[in-house]
Amino acid sequence: MNALVLNPANNSSNAWFEWGTTINLGSKTPVTAVGASPSVRHASTITGLVSGTTYYFRAVAENSAWRNNGVILSFATNTSGSNTTIIYRNSPPVTTIVQNTTTTSGTNAQSLVMLTIDGGSDIITSGERRNYHVTWKNVSNQPLTKVVLRVLLPQAMTLETTNKGSFSSADNTLTLNINTLNPNEGGELFLVANANGTFKEGELAVVVANLVYTDQSSTQGDALAYATHTAHNAQSSLGAFAFGAGTFLPVNLFGWLLLIILVLILVLLGKYLYGEFSRPKPA
C-alpha cells in the first residue's frame, strides 16, 4: 500500500495504514517515522490476504500538532489458482509545481520509470481551465509489463478533455492502459481540467499521477508524481468589484486591500487637483 503525505509545517511525523475487510477497518500496519520533509512517500506491505475478498484501507499521518486520516479506498483479491492477485478498484491513496521530489518511507525500491506532471502555476482560481502534461519513460534495461497510468483529480476539479485513456467520474480518475514499456521507451498524455467553483480560499489541491508496472522478476513497482495548487479567488472578486456584479463591498482580504489602495489613490488625486486649482494665477 502506498500513500503520499504532505507536511508543509515540516513537523516530525509518523505514518501508517489502517485496513480490514469492512469500512470499520480494524487492523493497523506498524507506525513508521517519516521525518519532517515537506512531502514523503510512505509504503507498507500486508500479507495473509484471503482470495475472493474485498479489503478496505486508508493512510494515516500524525505529528504533535495534527492527525489526518486519508480517504477509505478498497481493493479485491481474485480466486484464480493458489496465488492471490490484487485487483485495484480505486486510485492509489493520497492524503491531502510541477514534478515534486518525494522521499520514500517503508521501501527502498528504486522506480524503473521516470514520471513527471506539469500543471502550471501554483495558484488556481475558481472556474479556471488548467492544462496538464504527463510524461513517462522506462529508464531501465528490461521490458516492463502490465503498465497502467492513473491521474487522480481532486473532487473540486472536473475533467474536460484528454487525448488518451478513459475517465471514471466515480473516483475522478483518468486511467490509461500502456501494457508494455520497452527499455528507453516513453510516452506522454495531455488533459484539461476545470476548477468547478467549489474551491475555498487557500485550499490545497493535489493532482497525482501514478504509474504501476511489473518487471521481469514478476515484482510490481510504481512511480508517483504530483502537482499542487493553492486556491485563490482574487480574480472573481476583482471582477465583481470592477463591473458591479454582486455586492460592491469586497468579500476577502485581497478585495479590501484593493479597495483601500483605490481610496488612497483618489484621496491623493483629489489633493493634487485641489492644489492645482487653488494656486494663484500669474499676472
C-alpha positions as CSV (number, residue, x, y, z in Angstrom):
1,M,0.0,0.0,0.0
2,N,1.2,3.5,-0.9
3,A,0.5,7.0,0.4
4,L,1.7,10.5,-0.2
5,V,2.0,12.6,3.0
6,L,2.3,16.4,2.5
7,N,3.8,18.1,5.5
8,P,4.0,21.9,4.9
9,A,4.8,22.7,8.6
10,N,7.9,20.5,8.4
11,N,7.0,18.8,11.8
12,S,8.4,15.4,12.5
13,S,5.6,13.0,11.7
14,N,4.6,9.3,11.8
15,A,2.5,7.4,9.2
16,W,0.7,4.0,9.0
17,F,-2.2,2.3,7.3
18,E,-5.5,1.1,8.8
19,W,-7.1,-1.8,6.9
20,G,-9.7,-4.6,7.2
21,T,-12.5,-6.5,5.4
22,T,-15.1,-3.8,6.4
23,I,-15.1,0.0,6.3
24,N,-14.6,-0.2,10.1
25,L,-11.0,-1.4,9.2
26,G,-9.7,-2.8,12.5
27,S,-6.1,-3.8,11.5
28,K,-3.1,-1.5,11.5
29,T,0.4,-1.6,10.0
30,P,3.4,-0.7,12.1
31,V,3.8,3.0,12.8
32,T,6.7,4.4,10.8
33,A,8.6,7.7,11.4
34,V,8.5,9.6,8.1
35,G,10.5,12.6,9.3
36,A,9.9,16.3,8.6
37,S,10.2,16.5,4.9
38,P,7.6,18.6,3.1
39,S,6.5,15.5,1.0
40,V,7.0,11.9,2.0
41,R,6.1,8.7,0.0
42,H,5.1,6.1,2.6
43,A,4.6,2.4,1.7
44,S,3.8,-0.7,3.7
45,T,3.2,-4.4,2.8
46,I,0.4,-6.6,4.2
47,T,0.3,-10.4,4.0
48,G,-2.1,-13.2,4.7
49,L,-4.8,-11.9,2.4
50,V,-7.7,-14.3,1.5
51,S,-8.7,-14.8,-2.1
52,G,-12.0,-13.6,-3.3
53,T,-12.2,-10.9,-0.6
54,T,-12.6,-7.1,-0.6
55,Y,-10.3,-5.1,1.6
56,Y,-10.6,-1.5,2.8
57,F,-7.8,0.7,3.8
58,R,-6.7,4.3,4.4
59,A,-3.4,6.1,5.1
60,V,-3.0,8.0,8.4
61,A,-0.4,10.6,9.3
62,E,0.2,12.3,12.6
63,N,2.5,14.6,14.5
64,S,2.3,16.7,17.6
65,A,0.0,19.3,16.1
66,W,-2.5,17.3,14.0
67,R,-3.7,13.9,12.7
68,N,-5.0,13.4,9.2
69,N,-7.0,10.3,8.0
70,G,-6.9,9.6,4.3
71,V,-9.9,8.6,2.3
72,I,-11.0,5.0,2.7
73,L,-10.3,3.0,-0.5
74,S,-10.7,-0.6,-1.5
75,F,-9.2,-3.4,-3.5
76,A,-10.2,-7.0,-4.1
77,T,-8.3,-10.3,-4.5
78,N,-9.3,-12.8,-7.1
79,T,-9.8,-16.6,-6.9
80,S,-7.6,-17.8,-9.8
81,G,-5.3,-20.7,-8.7
82,S,-3.5,-20.7,-5.4
83,N,-1.9,-17.2,-5.8
84,T,-3.8,-14.2,-4.6
85,T,-3.7,-11.3,-7.0
86,I,-4.6,-7.7,-6.3
87,I,-7.3,-6.1,-8.5
88,Y,-7.3,-2.3,-8.0
89,R,-10.8,-0.8,-7.6
90,N,-9.7,2.7,-6.6
91,S,-6.8,5.0,-7.4
92,P,-3.8,5.0,-5.1
93,P,-4.4,6.6,-1.7
94,V,-3.5,10.3,-1.3
95,T,-3.8,12.4,1.8
96,T,-4.4,16.0,1.2
97,I,4.5,22.6,-9.1
98,V,5.4,20.8,-11.3
99,Q,7.1,17.4,-10.7
100,N,7.9,17.2,-7.0
101,T,10.6,15.0,-5.4
102,T,9.4,12.9,-2.5
103,T,11.4,10.9,0.0
104,T,10.4,7.3,0.5
105,S,9.4,5.5,3.7
106,G,8.8,1.8,4.1
107,T,10.6,0.7,0.9
108,N,14.0,1.0,-0.6
109,A,12.9,0.0,-4.2
110,Q,14.1,2.3,-6.9
111,S,11.5,3.0,-9.6
112,L,12.3,1.8,-13.1
113,V,10.2,4.6,-14.6
114,M,10.7,8.3,-14.7
115,L,7.3,10.0,-14.3
116,T,6.6,13.8,-14.4
117,I,3.5,16.0,-14.4
118,D,3.4,19.7,-15.3
119,G,0.4,21.6,-14.1
120,G,1.5,25.2,-14.5
121,S,1.2,27.9,-11.8
122,D,0.8,27.0,-8.1
123,I,-2.1,29.5,-7.8
124,I,-5.5,28.3,-9.2
125,T,-8.8,30.3,-9.2
126,S,-12.4,29.0,-9.3
127,G,-13.6,28.4,-12.8
128,E,-10.1,28.3,-14.2
129,R,-9.3,25.9,-17.1
130,R,-6.0,24.2,-16.4
131,N,-3.8,22.1,-18.8
132,Y,-1.7,19.2,-17.6
133,H,1.2,17.3,-19.3
134,V,2.2,13.9,-18.0
135,T,5.3,12.2,-19.4
136,W,6.9,8.8,-18.6
137,K,9.9,6.8,-19.7
138,N,11.3,3.3,-18.9
139,V,14.8,4.2,-17.6
140,S,15.8,0.5,-17.0
141,N,17.3,-2.1,-19.4
142,Q,14.4,-4.5,-19.1
143,P,10.9,-4.5,-20.6
144,L,8.1,-3.7,-18.2
145,T,4.6,-5.3,-18.5
146,K,1.1,-4.7,-17.1
147,V,1.9,-0.9,-17.2
148,V,-1.1,1.3,-16.1
149,L,-1.1,5.0,-15.6
150,R,-3.7,6.8,-13.4
151,V,-4.2,10.5,-12.9
152,L,-6.3,11.3,-9.9
153,L,-8.0,14.7,-9.8
154,P,-9.2,16.4,-6.6
155,Q,-13.0,16.5,-6.2
156,A,-13.0,20.2,-6.8
157,M,-11.9,19.7,-10.4
158,T,-13.6,18.0,-13.3
159,L,-12.0,16.6,-16.5
160,E,-12.9,18.5,-19.7
161,T,-10.9,16.6,-22.3
162,T,-7.9,14.3,-22.8
163,N,-6.0,12.8,-25.7
164,K,-5.7,9.3,-24.1
165,G,-7.3,7.0,-21.6
166,S,-10.7,6.5,-20.0
167,F,-12.2,8.6,-17.2
168,S,-14.2,7.4,-14.2
169,S,-16.3,10.1,-12.6
170,A,-16.9,7.8,-9.6
171,D,-13.4,8.3,-8.3
172,N,-12.4,11.3,-10.6
173,T,-9.6,9.3,-12.1
174,L,-8.2,9.0,-15.6
175,T,-6.8,5.6,-16.5
176,L,-4.5,4.6,-19.4
177,N,-3.5,1.0,-20.0
178,I,0.0,1.2,-21.5
179,N,0.5,-2.5,-21.3
180,T,4.2,-2.9,-22.3
181,L,7.0,-0.4,-21.9
182,N,10.3,-1.4,-23.5
183,P,13.7,0.0,-22.4
184,N,14.1,3.7,-23.1
185,E,10.5,3.8,-24.4
186,G,8.3,6.6,-23.1
187,G,5.1,8.5,-23.8
188,E,3.0,11.5,-22.9
189,L,-0.6,12.4,-22.1
190,F,-2.4,15.7,-22.2
191,L,-5.5,16.6,-20.2
192,V,-7.6,19.7,-19.5
193,A,-9.4,20.1,-16.2
194,N,-11.7,22.8,-14.8
195,A,-11.8,24.1,-11.3
196,N,-15.5,23.8,-10.8
197,G,-16.1,26.7,-8.4
198,T,-16.2,24.7,-5.1
199,F,-12.6,25.7,-4.1
200,K,-12.3,27.6,-0.8
201,E,-9.8,30.4,-0.4
202,G,-6.4,28.9,0.5
203,E,-7.4,25.3,-0.1
204,L,-4.7,22.9,-1.3
205,A,-5.5,20.9,-4.4
206,V,-3.3,17.9,-5.4
207,V,-3.3,16.3,-8.8
208,V,-1.5,12.9,-8.6
209,A,0.0,10.8,-11.5
210,N,0.7,7.2,-10.5
211,L,2.2,4.5,-12.9
212,V,2.4,0.9,-11.9
213,Y,4.3,-1.9,-13.7
214,T,5.6,-5.4,-13.4
215,D,9.3,-6.1,-14.0
216,Q,11.0,-9.3,-15.4
217,S,11.1,-10.9,-11.9
218,S,7.3,-10.5,-11.7
219,T,7.7,-7.8,-9.0
220,Q,5.3,-4.9,-9.1
221,G,6.7,-1.4,-8.9
222,D,5.4,2.1,-9.4
223,A,6.3,5.7,-9.8
224,L,4.5,8.8,-8.5
225,A,4.5,12.5,-9.4
226,Y,2.1,15.2,-8.3
227,A,1.3,18.9,-8.9
228,T,0.0,21.1,-6.1
229,H,-2.2,24.2,-6.4
230,T,-3.5,26.8,-3.8
231,A,-7.0,28.1,-4.5
232,H,-7.3,31.9,-4.7
233,N,-10.5,33.7,-5.7
234,A,-9.0,37.1,-6.3
235,Q,-9.8,37.1,-10.0
236,S,-13.6,36.5,-9.4
237,S,-13.8,39.0,-6.6
238,L,-11.9,41.7,-8.6
239,G,-14.3,41.2,-11.5
240,A,-17.3,41.6,-9.3
241,F,-15.9,44.8,-7.7
242,A,-14.9,46.4,-11.0
243,F,-18.0,45.6,-13.0
244,G,-20.7,45.9,-10.4
245,A,-21.7,42.2,-10.3
246,G,-23.0,41.2,-7.0
247,T,-22.1,43.3,-3.9
248,F,-19.9,46.4,-4.0
249,L,-18.0,45.5,-0.8
250,P,-15.1,43.1,-1.1
251,V,-15.5,39.5,0.1
252,N,-11.9,38.7,1.0
253,L,-8.7,40.3,2.3
254,F,-7.4,40.9,-1.3
255,G,-10.5,42.8,-2.2
256,W,-10.3,45.0,0.9
257,L,-6.6,45.8,0.2
258,L,-7.6,46.7,-3.3
259,L,-10.4,49.0,-2.1
260,I,-8.1,50.7,0.4
261,I,-5.5,51.3,-2.4
262,L,-8.1,52.8,-4.7
263,V,-9.4,55.1,-1.9
264,L,-5.8,56.3,-1.2
265,I,-5.2,57.0,-4.9
266,L,-8.5,59.0,-5.1
267,V,-7.5,61.0,-2.0
268,L,-4.0,61.8,-3.3
269,L,-5.5,62.7,-6.7
270,G,-8.1,65.0,-5.0
271,K,-5.3,66.8,-3.1
272,Y,-3.3,67.3,-6.2
273,L,-6.2,68.7,-8.2
274,Y,-7.2,70.9,-5.3
275,G,-3.7,72.3,-5.1
276,E,-3.6,73.0,-8.8
277,F,-6.8,74.9,-8.9
278,S,-6.2,76.9,-5.7
279,R,-2.7,78.1,-6.8
280,P,-2.7,81.9,-7.7
281,K,-2.6,82.5,-11.4
282,P,0.3,84.6,-12.7
283,A,-0.5,88.2,-13.8
